[in-house]
Amino acid sequence: MRKALLVGLLMLAACSSPPPPAPPPPAPAEAVVGQTVVPGTKAPSGHVVPDVTGKNHQEAQDTLQASGFYKLKEEDATGRSRALIIDRNWVVVEQVPRAGTVLDPKEPVTLKSKKYSD
């Protein structure tokens, strides 16, 4: 009887699979465009400013608003102080702050644009 029990235990041990590997540790939180950085991480608090340079001025505004930034300023990048009346006629050539900056969404983002014909 003991022999049969011992053989049964050995067969059971041989058939069982090893325990699954431990899950990898969670990756550190990274700043993602448009998402708030998790408080308590090493990253500063705020939203990541998306890159809108080279985009149509209207598209740039839409992108920033979709990322949580609503306090937008605009400037004529040529220095002629023209008003940006029809946003689709302008292209963003510079943004302040730069893309990738973590910024409180209550802070302004300035778009410096010029007409496509400039």
Secondary structure, 3 states (H helix, E strand, C coil): CHHHHHHHHHHHHHHCCCCCCCCCCCCCCCCCECCECCCCCCCCCCEECCCCCCCEHHHHHHHHHHCCCCCEEEEECCCCCCCCCCHHHEEEEEEECCCCCEECCCCCEEEEEEECCC
